[in-house]
Amino acid sequence: MPSDGKPEHELPYTPEGRQAFMTHKPTYGITQVPSALTNDPMPGCDPQGFPRIVLHNAHTEEILQSAAKW
């Protein structure tokens, strides 16, 4: 979902999940803060790492979780 502040794009957080989300200070999206106030490691990470590097590419990815053990 895009981080645009629209109610229909709001994720169904638990109270604990909402609290954890609010502790993050990203440099993009509706909850962005100035880069000097961020606690996001993205500006200083090179390469950015998984899954962020995959999400910022020009294609889509799907992460599946199953009970099967490989």
PDB file with one MODEL, atoms N, CA, C and O in Angstrom:
MODEL        1
ATOM      1  N   MET A   1       0.826  -1.181   0.000  1.00  0.00           N
ATOM      2  CA  MET A   1       0.000   0.000   0.000  1.00  0.00           C
ATOM      3  C   MET A   1       0.876   1.252   0.000  1.00  0.00           C
ATOM      4  O   MET A   1       1.923   1.278   0.647  1.00  0.00           O
ATOM      5  N   PRO A   2       0.460   2.266  -0.707  1.00  0.00           N
ATOM      6  CA  PRO A   2       1.227   3.502  -0.684  1.00  0.00           C
ATOM      7  C   PRO A   2       1.125   4.207   0.660  1.00  0.00           C
ATOM      8  O   PRO A   2       0.116   4.102   1.357  1.00  0.00           O
ATOM      9  N   SER A   3       2.158   4.906   1.003  1.00  0.00           N
ATOM     10  CA  SER A   3       2.155   5.703   2.238  1.00  0.00           C
ATOM     11  C   SER A   3       1.671   7.104   1.886  1.00  0.00           C
ATOM     12  O   SER A   3       2.462   8.034   1.734  1.00  0.00           O
ATOM     13  N   ASP A   4       0.340   7.234   1.760  1.00  0.00           N
ATOM     14  CA  ASP A   4      -0.214   8.508   1.338  1.00  0.00           C
ATOM     15  C   ASP A   4      -1.228   9.086   2.315  1.00  0.00           C
ATOM     16  O   ASP A   4      -1.802  10.141   2.045  1.00  0.00           O
ATOM     17  N   GLY A   5      -1.463   8.427   3.437  1.00  0.00           N
ATOM     18  CA  GLY A   5      -2.360   8.946   4.460  1.00  0.00           C
ATOM     19  C   GLY A   5      -3.835   8.698   4.207  1.00  0.00           C
ATOM     20  O   GLY A   5      -4.663   9.098   5.026  1.00  0.00           O
ATOM     21  N   LYS A   6      -4.194   8.055   3.109  1.00  0.00           N
ATOM     22  CA  LYS A   6      -5.598   7.778   2.823  1.00  0.00           C
ATOM     23  C   LYS A   6      -6.079   6.629   3.715  1.00  0.00           C
ATOM     24  O   LYS A   6      -5.378   5.628   3.861  1.00  0.00           O
ATOM     25  N   PRO A   7      -7.268   6.764   4.311  1.00  0.00           N
ATOM     26  CA  PRO A   7      -7.773   5.716   5.218  1.00  0.00           C
ATOM     27  C   PRO A   7      -7.856   4.336   4.568  1.00  0.00           C
ATOM     28  O   PRO A   7      -7.620   3.328   5.234  1.00  0.00           O
ATOM     29  N   GLU A   8      -8.187   4.277   3.278  1.00  0.00           N
ATOM     30  CA  GLU A   8      -8.293   2.972   2.619  1.00  0.00           C
ATOM     31  C   GLU A   8      -6.945   2.290   2.416  1.00  0.00           C
ATOM     32  O   GLU A   8      -6.899   1.101   2.099  1.00  0.00           O
ATOM     33  N   HIS A   9      -5.849   3.021   2.592  1.00  0.00           N
ATOM     34  CA  HIS A   9      -4.516   2.439   2.477  1.00  0.00           C
ATOM     35  C   HIS A   9      -3.881   2.158   3.835  1.00  0.00           C
ATOM     36  O   HIS A   9      -2.733   1.719   3.904  1.00  0.00           O
ATOM     37  N   GLU A  10      -4.609   2.403   4.898  1.00  0.00           N
ATOM     38  CA  GLU A  10      -4.102   2.180   6.259  1.00  0.00           C
ATOM     39  C   GLU A  10      -4.002   0.682   6.525  1.00  0.00           C
ATOM     40  O   GLU A  10      -4.946  -0.061   6.260  1.00  0.00           O
ATOM     41  N   LEU A  11      -2.892   0.250   7.035  1.00  0.00           N
ATOM     42  CA  LEU A  11      -2.702  -1.164   7.353  1.00  0.00           C
ATOM     43  C   LEU A  11      -3.382  -1.506   8.676  1.00  0.00           C
ATOM     44  O   LEU A  11      -3.483  -0.649   9.554  1.00  0.00           O
ATOM     45  N   PRO A  12      -3.851  -2.746   8.832  1.00  0.00           N
ATOM     46  CA  PRO A  12      -4.572  -3.144  10.052  1.00  0.00           C
ATOM     47  C   PRO A  12      -3.610  -3.472  11.197  1.00  0.00           C
ATOM     48  O   PRO A  12      -3.367  -4.643  11.489  1.00  0.00           O
ATOM     49  N   TYR A  13      -3.074  -2.456  11.832  1.00  0.00           N
ATOM     50  CA  TYR A  13      -2.114  -2.648  12.913  1.00  0.00           C
ATOM     51  C   TYR A  13      -2.798  -3.098  14.206  1.00  0.00           C
ATOM     52  O   TYR A  13      -3.932  -2.715  14.495  1.00  0.00           O
ATOM     53  N   THR A  14      -2.091  -3.908  14.964  1.00  0.00           N
ATOM     54  CA  THR A  14      -2.479  -4.150  16.351  1.00  0.00           C
ATOM     55  C   THR A  14      -1.998  -2.933  17.138  1.00  0.00           C
ATOM     56  O   THR A  14      -1.204  -2.154  16.609  1.00  0.00           O
ATOM     57  N   PRO A  15      -2.444  -2.737  18.373  1.00  0.00           N
ATOM     58  CA  PRO A  15      -1.929  -1.600  19.152  1.00  0.00           C
ATOM     59  C   PRO A  15      -0.401  -1.621  19.275  1.00  0.00           C
ATOM     60  O   PRO A  15       0.246  -0.577  19.195  1.00  0.00           O
ATOM     61  N   GLU A  16       0.165  -2.801  19.469  1.00  0.00           N
ATOM     62  CA  GLU A  16       1.629  -2.895  19.579  1.00  0.00           C
ATOM     63  C   GLU A  16       2.299  -2.585  18.245  1.00  0.00           C
ATOM     64  O   GLU A  16       3.352  -1.948  18.204  1.00  0.00           O
ATOM     65  N   GLY A  17       1.682  -3.040  17.155  1.00  0.00           N
ATOM     66  CA  GLY A  17       2.223  -2.762  15.823  1.00  0.00           C
ATOM     67  C   GLY A  17       2.175  -1.284  15.500  1.00  0.00           C
ATOM     68  O   GLY A  17       3.127  -0.738  14.943  1.00  0.00           O
ATOM     69  N   ARG A  18       1.081  -0.634  15.843  1.00  0.00           N
ATOM     70  CA  ARG A  18       0.951   0.815  15.622  1.00  0.00           C
ATOM     71  C   ARG A  18       2.017   1.568  16.419  1.00  0.00           C
ATOM     72  O   ARG A  18       2.625   2.509  15.910  1.00  0.00           O
ATOM     73  N   GLN A  19       2.243   1.154  17.666  1.00  0.00           N
ATOM     74  CA  GLN A  19       3.257   1.799  18.505  1.00  0.00           C
ATOM     75  C   GLN A  19       4.650   1.623  17.902  1.00  0.00           C
ATOM     76  O   GLN A  19       5.436   2.569  17.870  1.00  0.00           O
ATOM     77  N   ALA A  20       4.957   0.421  17.426  1.00  0.00           N
ATOM     78  CA  ALA A  20       6.259   0.182  16.792  1.00  0.00           C
ATOM     79  C   ALA A  20       6.396   1.008  15.516  1.00  0.00           C
ATOM     80  O   ALA A  20       7.449   1.594  15.264  1.00  0.00           O
ATOM     81  N   PHE A  21       5.331   1.057  14.710  1.00  0.00           N
ATOM     82  CA  PHE A  21       5.357   1.838  13.471  1.00  0.00           C
ATOM     83  C   PHE A  21       5.640   3.308  13.752  1.00  0.00           C
ATOM     84  O   PHE A  21       6.409   3.946  13.033  1.00  0.00           O
ATOM     85  N   MET A  22       5.026   3.838  14.785  1.00  0.00           N
ATOM     86  CA  MET A  22       5.183   5.254  15.097  1.00  0.00           C
ATOM     87  C   MET A  22       6.579   5.594  15.628  1.00  0.00           C
ATOM     88  O   MET A  22       6.951   6.767  15.639  1.00  0.00           O
ATOM     89  N   THR A  23       7.360   4.605  16.066  1.00  0.00           N
ATOM     90  CA  THR A  23       8.727   4.873  16.510  1.00  0.00           C
ATOM     91  C   THR A  23       9.685   5.029  15.325  1.00  0.00           C
ATOM     92  O   THR A  23      10.792   5.543  15.483  1.00  0.00           O
ATOM     93  N   HIS A  24       9.255   4.585  14.140  1.00  0.00           N
ATOM     94  CA  HIS A  24      10.089   4.686  12.947  1.00  0.00           C
ATOM     95  C   HIS A  24       9.938   6.077  12.356  1.00  0.00           C
ATOM     96  O   HIS A  24       8.830   6.606  12.277  1.00  0.00           O
ATOM     97  N   LYS A  25      11.029   6.658  11.949  1.00  0.00           N
ATOM     98  CA  LYS A  25      11.032   8.007  11.390  1.00  0.00           C
ATOM     99  C   LYS A  25      11.652   7.961   9.992  1.00  0.00           C
ATOM    100  O   LYS A  25      12.844   8.218   9.824  1.00  0.00           O
ATOM    101  N   PRO A  26      10.823   7.627   8.985  1.00  0.00           N
ATOM    102  CA  PRO A  26      11.349   7.474   7.622  1.00  0.00           C
ATOM    103  C   PRO A  26      11.609   8.815   6.935  1.00  0.00           C
ATOM    104  O   PRO A  26      11.130   9.860   7.375  1.00  0.00           O
ATOM    105  N   THR A  27      12.376   8.758   5.850  1.00  0.00           N
ATOM    106  CA  THR A  27      12.656   9.960   5.063  1.00  0.00           C
ATOM    107  C   THR A  27      11.767  10.032   3.826  1.00  0.00           C
ATOM    108  O   THR A  27      12.047  10.808   2.913  1.00  0.00           O
ATOM    109  N   TYR A  28      10.701   9.234   3.782  1.00  0.00           N
ATOM    110  CA  TYR A  28       9.773   9.233   2.661  1.00  0.00           C
ATOM    111  C   TYR A  28       8.376   8.873   3.173  1.00  0.00           C
ATOM    112  O   TYR A  28       8.239   8.332   4.270  1.00  0.00           O
ATOM    113  N   GLY A  29       7.352   9.167   2.392  1.00  0.00           N
ATOM    114  CA  GLY A  29       5.979   8.800   2.746  1.00  0.00           C
ATOM    115  C   GLY A  29       5.289   9.843   3.611  1.00  0.00           C
ATOM    116  O   GLY A  29       5.845  10.901   3.905  1.00  0.00           O
ATOM    117  N   ILE A  30       4.072   9.523   4.008  1.00  0.00           N
ATOM    118  CA  ILE A  30       3.232  10.460   4.755  1.00  0.00           C
ATOM    119  C   ILE A  30       3.789  10.761   6.148  1.00  0.00           C
ATOM    120  O   ILE A  30       3.519  11.828   6.699  1.00  0.00           O
ATOM    121  N   THR A  31       4.558   9.842   6.723  1.00  0.00           N
ATOM    122  CA  THR A  31       5.121  10.041   8.065  1.00  0.00           C
ATOM    123  C   THR A  31       6.583  10.479   8.016  1.00  0.00           C
ATOM    124  O   THR A  31       7.306  10.336   9.002  1.00  0.00           O
ATOM    125  N   GLN A  32       7.021  11.009   6.878  1.00  0.00           N
ATOM    126  CA  GLN A  32       8.430  11.380   6.727  1.00  0.00           C
ATOM    127  C   GLN A  32       8.829  12.520   7.652  1.00  0.00           C
ATOM    128  O   GLN A  32       8.018  13.371   8.019  1.00  0.00           O
ATOM    129  N   VAL A  33      10.078  12.504   8.008  1.00  0.00           N
ATOM    130  CA  VAL A  33      10.685  13.572   8.806  1.00  0.00           C
ATOM    131  C   VAL A  33      11.904  14.077   8.041  1.00  0.00           C
ATOM    132  O   VAL A  33      12.372  13.394   7.130  1.00  0.00           O
ATOM    133  N   PRO A  34      12.429  15.241   8.381  1.00  0.00           N
ATOM    134  CA  PRO A  34      13.656  15.710   7.731  1.00  0.00           C
ATOM    135  C   PRO A  34      14.794  14.702   7.951  1.00  0.00           C
ATOM    136  O   PRO A  34      14.847  14.030   8.981  1.00  0.00           O
ATOM    137  N   SER A  35      15.682  14.610   6.991  1.00  0.00           N
ATOM    138  CA  SER A  35      16.747  13.605   7.056  1.00  0.00           C
ATOM    139  C   SER A  35      17.614  13.747   8.304  1.00  0.00           C
ATOM    140  O   SER A  35      18.187  12.758   8.760  1.00  0.00           O
ATOM    141  N   ALA A  36      17.723  14.927   8.859  1.00  0.00           N
ATOM    142  CA  ALA A  36      18.514  15.111  10.076  1.00  0.00           C
ATOM    143  C   ALA A  36      17.848  14.472  11.300  1.00  0.00           C
ATOM    144  O   ALA A  36      18.516  14.226  12.304  1.00  0.00           O
ATOM    145  N   LEU A  37      16.533  14.200  11.227  1.00  0.00           N
ATOM    146  CA  LEU A  37      15.796  13.649  12.364  1.00  0.00           C
ATOM    147  C   LEU A  37      15.447  12.176  12.192  1.00  0.00           C
ATOM    148  O   LEU A  37      14.816  11.591  13.072  1.00  0.00           O
ATOM    149  N   THR A  38      15.843  11.565  11.078  1.00  0.00           N
ATOM    150  CA  THR A  38      15.460  10.186  10.803  1.00  0.00           C
ATOM    151  C   THR A  38      16.231   9.186  11.665  1.00  0.00           C
ATOM    152  O   THR A  38      17.358   9.446  12.086  1.00  0.00           O
ATOM    153  N   ASN A  39      15.603   8.045  11.916  1.00  0.00           N
ATOM    154  CA  ASN A  39      16.315   6.921  12.522  1.00  0.00           C
ATOM    155  C   ASN A  39      16.364   5.767  11.526  1.00  0.00           C
ATOM    156  O   ASN A  39      16.603   4.619  11.903  1.00  0.00           O
ATOM    157  N   ASP A  40      16.135   6.082  10.250  1.00  0.00           N
ATOM    158  CA  ASP A  40      16.158   5.108   9.166  1.00  0.00           C
ATOM    159  C   ASP A  40      17.592   4.964   8.662  1.00  0.00           C
ATOM    160  O   ASP A  40      18.224   5.966   8.328  1.00  0.00           O
ATOM    161  N   PRO A  41      18.116   3.747   8.601  1.00  0.00           N
ATOM    162  CA  PRO A  41      19.495   3.570   8.147  1.00  0.00           C
ATOM    163  C   PRO A  41      19.680   3.706   6.639  1.00  0.00           C
ATOM    164  O   PRO A  41      20.817   3.689   6.166  1.00  0.00           O
ATOM    165  N   MET A  42      18.604   3.841   5.872  1.00  0.00           N
ATOM    166  CA  MET A  42      18.708   3.869   4.419  1.00  0.00           C
ATOM    167  C   MET A  42      19.678   4.915   3.873  1.00  0.00           C
ATOM    168  O   MET A  42      20.482   4.574   3.005  1.00  0.00           O
ATOM    169  N   PRO A  43      19.651   6.163   4.330  1.00  0.00           N
ATOM    170  CA  PRO A  43      20.564   7.141   3.731  1.00  0.00           C
ATOM    171  C   PRO A  43      22.052   6.779   3.872  1.00  0.00           C
ATOM    172  O   PRO A  43      22.860   7.198   3.043  1.00  0.00           O
ATOM    173  N   GLY A  44      22.421   6.021   4.887  1.00  0.00           N
ATOM    174  CA  GLY A  44      23.827   5.683   5.080  1.00  0.00           C
ATOM    175  C   GLY A  44      24.212   4.291   4.653  1.00  0.00           C
ATOM    176  O   GLY A  44      25.384   3.926   4.741  1.00  0.00           O
ATOM    177  N   CYS A  45      23.250   3.490   4.185  1.00  0.00           N
ATOM    178  CA  CYS A  45      23.533   2.103   3.798  1.00  0.00           C
ATOM    179  C   CYS A  45      23.779   2.003   2.300  1.00  0.00           C
ATOM    180  O   CYS A  45      22.985   2.491   1.496  1.00  0.00           O
ATOM    181  N   ASP A  46      24.872   1.374   1.938  1.00  0.00           N
ATOM    182  CA  ASP A  46      25.175   1.146   0.536  1.00  0.00           C
ATOM    183  C   ASP A  46      25.899  -0.175   0.409  1.00  0.00           C
ATOM    184  O   ASP A  46      27.068  -0.248   0.788  1.00  0.00           O
ATOM    185  N   PRO A  47      25.277  -1.223  -0.100  1.00  0.00           N
ATOM    186  CA  PRO A  47      23.934  -1.289  -0.636  1.00  0.00           C
ATOM    187  C   PRO A  47      22.884  -1.309   0.473  1.00  0.00           C
ATOM    188  O   PRO A  47      23.204  -1.525   1.642  1.00  0.00           O
ATOM    189  N   GLN A  48      21.639  -1.082   0.094  1.00  0.00           N
ATOM    190  CA  GLN A  48      20.571  -0.964   1.071  1.00  0.00           C
ATOM    191  C   GLN A  48      20.195  -2.287   1.720  1.00  0.00           C
ATOM    192  O   GLN A  48      19.777  -2.293   2.878  1.00  0.00           O
ATOM    193  N   GLY A  49      20.326  -3.391   1.028  1.00  0.00           N
ATOM    194  CA  GLY A  49      20.001  -4.693   1.593  1.00  0.00           C
ATOM    195  C   GLY A  49      18.574  -5.135   1.302  1.00  0.00           C
ATOM    196  O   GLY A  49      17.739  -4.358   0.840  1.00  0.00           O
ATOM    197  N   PHE A  50      18.325  -6.401   1.587  1.00  0.00           N
ATOM    198  CA  PHE A  50      17.005  -6.992   1.354  1.00  0.00           C
ATOM    199  C   PHE A  50      16.100  -6.690   2.528  1.00  0.00           C
ATOM    200  O   PHE A  50      16.601  -6.700   3.653  1.00  0.00           O
ATOM    201  N   PRO A  51      14.814  -6.422   2.373  1.00  0.00           N
ATOM    202  CA  PRO A  51      14.048  -6.383   1.136  1.00  0.00           C
ATOM    203  C   PRO A  51      13.978  -5.007   0.497  1.00  0.00           C
ATOM    204  O   PRO A  51      13.387  -4.857  -0.572  1.00  0.00           O
ATOM    205  N   ARG A  52      14.562  -4.008   1.122  1.00  0.00           N
ATOM    206  CA  ARG A  52      14.413  -2.639   0.609  1.00  0.00           C
ATOM    207  C   ARG A  52      14.970  -2.487  -0.800  1.00  0.00           C
ATOM    208  O   ARG A  52      14.354  -1.811  -1.624  1.00  0.00           O
ATOM    209  N   ILE A  53      16.093  -3.081  -1.100  1.00  0.00           N
ATOM    210  CA  ILE A  53      16.664  -2.924  -2.437  1.00  0.00           C
ATOM    211  C   ILE A  53      15.748  -3.529  -3.489  1.00  0.00           C
ATOM    212  O   ILE A  53      15.687  -3.037  -4.616  1.00  0.00           O
ATOM    213  N   VAL A  54      15.037  -4.590  -3.132  1.00  0.00           N
ATOM    214  CA  VAL A  54      14.098  -5.217  -4.057  1.00  0.00           C
ATOM    215  C   VAL A  54      12.880  -4.324  -4.247  1.00  0.00           C
ATOM    216  O   VAL A  54      12.378  -4.188  -5.362  1.00  0.00           O
ATOM    217  N   LEU A  55      12.405  -3.717  -3.170  1.00  0.00           N
ATOM    218  CA  LEU A  55      11.201  -2.896  -3.239  1.00  0.00           C
ATOM    219  C   LEU A  55      11.408  -1.600  -4.009  1.00  0.00           C
ATOM    220  O   LEU A  55      10.445  -1.039  -4.531  1.00  0.00           O
ATOM    221  N   HIS A  56      12.633  -1.116  -4.090  1.00  0.00           N
ATOM    222  CA  HIS A  56      12.903   0.140  -4.789  1.00  0.00           C
ATOM    223  C   HIS A  56      13.294  -0.055  -6.244  1.00  0.00           C
ATOM    224  O   HIS A  56      13.584   0.918  -6.939  1.00  0.00           O
ATOM    225  N   ASN A  57      13.306  -1.298  -6.718  1.00  0.00           N
ATOM    226  CA  ASN A  57      13.594  -1.552  -8.130  1.00  0.00           C
ATOM    227  C   ASN A  57      12.326  -1.368  -8.955  1.00  0.00           C
ATOM    228  O   ASN A  57      11.241  -1.205  -8.397  1.00  0.00           O
ATOM    229  N   ALA A  58      12.453  -1.394 -10.258  1.00  0.00           N
ATOM    230  CA  ALA A  58      11.328  -1.112 -11.146  1.00  0.00           C
ATOM    231  C   ALA A  58      10.468  -2.341 -11.446  1.00  0.00           C
ATOM    232  O   ALA A  58       9.749  -2.350 -12.445  1.00  0.00           O
ATOM    233  N   HIS A  59      10.526  -3.354 -10.623  1.00  0.00           N
ATOM    234  CA  HIS A  59       9.677  -4.529 -10.808  1.00  0.00           C
ATOM    235  C   HIS A  59       9.059  -4.913  -9.468  1.00  0.00           C
ATOM    236  O   HIS A  59       9.427  -4.371  -8.426  1.00  0.00           O
ATOM    237  N   THR A  60       8.131  -5.839  -9.504  1.00  0.00           N
ATOM    238  CA  THR A  60       7.446  -6.234  -8.265  1.00  0.00           C
ATOM    239  C   THR A  60       8.008  -7.541  -7.735  1.00  0.00           C
ATOM    240  O   THR A  60       8.541  -8.360  -8.484  1.00  0.00           O
ATOM    241  N   GLU A  61       7.882  -7.714  -6.459  1.00  0.00           N
ATOM    242  CA  GLU A  61       8.297  -8.935  -5.778  1.00  0.00           C
ATOM    243  C   GLU A  61       7.147  -9.400  -4.900  1.00  0.00           C
ATOM    244  O   GLU A  61       6.347  -8.588  -4.434  1.00  0.00           O
ATOM    245  N   GLU A  62       7.064 -10.688  -4.679  1.00  0.00           N
ATOM    246  CA  GLU A  62       6.068 -11.238  -3.779  1.00  0.00           C
ATOM    247  C   GLU A  62       6.790 -12.148  -2.801  1.00  0.00           C
ATOM    248  O   GLU A  62       7.527 -13.046  -3.210  1.00  0.00           O
ATOM    249  N   ILE A  63       6.583 -11.922  -1.522  1.00  0.00           N
ATOM    250  CA  ILE A  63       7.198 -12.752  -0.485  1.00  0.00           C
ATOM    251  C   ILE A  63       6.103 -13.644   0.073  1.00  0.00           C
ATOM    252  O   ILE A  63       5.087 -13.160   0.574  1.00  0.00           O
ATOM    253  N   LEU A  64       6.317 -14.955  -0.017  1.00  0.00           N
ATOM    254  CA  LEU A  64       5.339 -15.922   0.459  1.00  0.00           C
ATOM    255  C   LEU A  64       5.884 -16.622   1.689  1.00  0.00           C
ATOM    256  O   LEU A  64       7.079 -16.901   1.786  1.00  0.00           O
ATOM    257  N   GLN A  65       5.007 -16.897   2.609  1.00  0.00           N
ATOM    258  CA  GLN A  65       5.372 -17.640   3.802  1.00  0.00           C
ATOM    259  C   GLN A  65       4.466 -18.862   3.879  1.00  0.00           C
ATOM    260  O   GLN A  65       3.247 -18.743   3.755  1.00  0.00           O
ATOM    261  N   SER A  66       5.056 -20.032   4.083  1.00  0.00           N
ATOM    262  CA  SER A  66       4.257 -21.250   4.191  1.00  0.00           C
ATOM    263  C   SER A  66       4.758 -22.087   5.341  1.00  0.00           C
ATOM    264  O   SER A  66       5.841 -21.849   5.876  1.00  0.00           O
ATOM    265  N   ALA A  67       3.967 -23.063   5.716  1.00  0.00           N
ATOM    266  CA  ALA A  67       4.330 -23.953   6.818  1.00  0.00           C
ATOM    267  C   ALA A  67       5.328 -25.020   6.381  1.00  0.00           C
ATOM    268  O   ALA A  67       5.935 -25.681   7.223  1.00  0.00           O
ATOM    269  N   ALA A  68       5.503 -25.196   5.067  1.00  0.00           N
ATOM    270  CA  ALA A  68       6.413 -26.214   4.547  1.00  0.00           C
ATOM    271  C   ALA A  68       7.854 -25.894   4.914  1.00  0.00           C
ATOM    272  O   ALA A  68       8.275 -24.738   4.868  1.00  0.00           O
ATOM    273  N   LYS A  69       8.596 -26.913   5.273  1.00  0.00           N
ATOM    274  CA  LYS A  69      10.036 -26.739   5.558  1.00  0.00           C
ATOM    275  C   LYS A  69      10.828 -27.239   4.373  1.00  0.00           C
ATOM    276  O   LYS A  69      10.566 -28.328   3.864  1.00  0.00           O
ATOM    277  N   TRP A  70      11.777 -26.468   3.936  1.00  0.00           N
ATOM    278  CA  TRP A  70      12.574 -26.835   2.770  1.00  0.00           C
ATOM    279  C   TRP A  70      13.874 -27.407   3.154  1.00  0.00           C
ATOM    280  O   TRP A  70      14.669 -27.770   2.287  1.00  0.00           O
TER     281      TRP A  70
ENDMDL
END
